[in-house]
Amino acid sequence: MLNGLFVTVVVASVLLAAATGRMEAVTQSVISSARDAVTLAIGLVGVMAFFLGLMRVAEDGGLMRRLARALGPVMKRLFPGVPVDHPAMSAMILNISANMLGLGNAATPFGIRAMEQLDTLNSEKGTASNAMILFLAINTAGLAILPSGVIGLRASLGSMDAAGILFPTWVASGSATLVGILAATLLCKLPRYRITEPQAITSAPSSNGNSLDTAEEISEPHPLRRWAVRIFWFVFLVLLARYLNSNNWNLLSTNQNPDGNGDFATLVRSSLSFWMLPGLVAGLTLYGWQRGVRVYESLIIGAKQGFEVALRIIPYLVAILVAVGMLRASGGIDWLALVFSPLTSLIGMPAEALPMAVLRPLTGSGAFGVMAEAMNAHGPDSLIGYMVSTFQGSTETTFYTLAVYFGAIGIVRTRHALPACLLADIAGILAAVAIVNLMFG
């Protein structure tokens, strides 16, 4: 599927550029997109290395197995072919949780770790399994509780209701997730995809010799270490409460002081986003320490694996980003928006919001720029402003996600992954249009 799409996009971009006189722009886009893909991958190296190192600490401390057992009944229904105590379960749980909380930097390494573990259950390397595709469909649906980045941008643009997109985002991303799960589950039953399904490996070794399987042998936390961890969290929560209290007057004056229109959103974003990621880092580190893990050595081993993964995804990112860059430079995205505008007007989507809907699955940075431009032109609290904000907060960059996650484990035969993920995107966009029109139209 990706092979045919890549060829179609490249050929169509060249022909469209030749017809519209944009060949120079496409030429420059090929070079710049290839360079940007490598820059992006190199930028991921540090993040991937650190968070996969932290995940190794959590594995060695037995946290991953505890998470998998706690949420095992739910995950077992979604992924019946994956053993409840397999490392893939806990990695998927961490990835989905991080995405829901808006911790994008942490979610990607956890997701790649999940794909690596799912690949250990895959008998046909290079071919996506049903479990991988379902996991990616959930991922690209963008189920979100706190779209902190979008809330922050709305606040910076002077929104009087920066956090007003929370409920629409929950509805839209929840709808996308349900459709993604149904699409991935039903499409795999079609004859075309059923005959290409890899046979599952019933038992697989634990991830690269880590100590997940020996987690039960780790001694109980030493009482002094346990109390030290409790003291840390007490102090952390006290300081968080003091921070919230110091901003309380701004919060109370949000609706009274015109100059304080972004205080509520800023408070939410800083307390639940800026504080959450350091808390996650400290929590995983202290968990390993109190369980007797040699945290530094364990983190270094995991970080080495993260470094290798980040380098492996470069060719996949180059291919995807060059194709998307060519399509955009040739005017293909504008042409798509023009073709679909009569249809979208029937469902209540303003023409100004259509480019955002088209761009969102293709390019994260491009969609973010279009969203900011639309809100700047029409106002963050306009119907268009609410709509593009909800698009951004409740969907994911599908092609980037497929390139990174499949590239990390060398998947080239993606089977029904792309249609399942795109159906989730379409459902998210349609649900966003409906709920925003209902609430703000």
C-alpha positions, 0 to 999 in steps of 0.5 A, a space after each residue: 500500500 505504501 509502495 503504490 502511494 509513494 509512486 503515485 504521489 511522486 509521479 503526480 507531483 512531478 506532472 502537476 509541477 510541470 503543468 503549473 510551472 512549479 518545477 523549481 519549487 519541487 526541485 528545492 523541496 526534494 533537497 530540503 525535505 531530504 535534509 530535514 528528514 535527516 535533521 529530524 531523525 538526528 534530533 530524535 536520537 537524544 530523546 529516543 536514547 534517554 527514554 528507551 534507557 528509562 524504559 529499560 530501568 522500568 523493565 529491570 525494576 519489574 514495573 512493566 510487568 506490573 503495568 501489564 498485569 494491572 491492565 491485562 484484561 482490557 489489553 487482552 481483549 484488544 490484543 488476543 494474540 499477545 500474552 498478557 505478561 509479554 513486554 509488548 503489553 506494558 510498552 503499549 500501555 506506556 505509549 498510549 498513556 503518554 499520548 493521552 497525556 500529551 507527552 509526545 516526546 516520551 510516547 514515541 520511544 515507548 511506541 517503538 519499544 512496543 513495536 520491537 516487542 511485537 516483532 518478537 511474536 511475528 514469524 514473518 519479519 518485514 510484514 506487519 502483524 495484526 497486533 502491530 496494525 491495531 496498535 498503530 491505528 490506536 496510535 494514529 487516532 491520537 486519543 488525547 486527554 490533554 492537548 497541551 500544545 494546542 491549548 498553549 498556542 491558543 492562549 498565546 494568541 489571546 483566546 478567552 477560552 483556550 481550554 475550550 477545545 478539551 471536550 471536542 478533542 475528547 469526542 473527536 479523538 475517542 471517535 477516531 480511536 473506536 473507528 481505528 480499532 474497528 477498521 483494523 479488526 475488520 480489515 484483517 478478516 478480508 481475504 486480501 489481508 488474511 492470506 498475508 497474515 504472519 503466523 504468530 509465535 506462541 512464545 518469544 524470548 524476553 526483549 534482548 535479554 533484559 531482566 523482565 523475566 527475572 523481575 520477580 527475583 528482585 528483592 522488595 524495596 529497602 525500607 529506607 529507600 521506600 521512605 526516601 521515595 515517599 518523601 520525594 513525592 510528598 515534597 514534589 506535590 507540596 511544591 506543585 501545590 505552592 505553584 498552583 496557589 501562586 497562580 491562583 489569583 490569576 486563575 480567579 481573575 480569568 473572566 474578570 481581567 481582560 489582560 488575564 485571558 490566557 492565565 487558565 490555559 497557561 496554568 493548565 499547560 504548565 502544571 499538567 504538561 511542564 510538571 508531568 514529564 519531569 515527574 515521569 522521569 523522576 518516578 521511573 528513576 526512583 522506582 528502579 532505584 528503590 527496587 535495587 536496579 543499578 539505574 545508571 548502568 541500566 539506562 546506558 544499556 537502553 540508551 544504546 538501543 535507542 541510539 541504534 533505533 533512531 539511526 535505523 528510521 532515517 531511510 523511512 523518514 527520508 522517503 515519506 518526507 520527500 514525497 510529502 514535500 514534493 506534493 506540497 511544493 507542486 500545489 497538490 495539497 491546494 488542489 486536493 483542498 479545492 477538489 474536496 471543498 464542495 463536499 466539505 461545505 455540505 458537512 459544515 467544514 469551512 473552506 478555510 479549515 480544509 487545508 488543515 484537515 488535508 495536511 494533518 495526516 501528512 505533515 505535523 509541522 505543516 499542519 501546525 503552521 496552517 493551524 496557527 495561520 488560520 487562528 491568527 487570521 480568523 481568531 482562536 475563538 472563531 468557529 474556524 479557530 475551534 475547528 482547526 484546534 480540534 483537528 490538531 489536538 485529536 488526530 496524528 501525523 499518520 504517515 510520519 508515525 507509520 514511517 517511524 514505527 515500521 522503519 524501526 523494525 524494518 517493516 516493508 509490507 504494511 498490509 491494511 495499516 494505511 487504510 485502517 489509520 486513514 479511516 481513523 483520521 477521517 472519523 476524527 475529522 468528521 467527529 471534530 466538525 460535528 462537535 465543533 459545529 454543535 458547540 460553537 456554530 
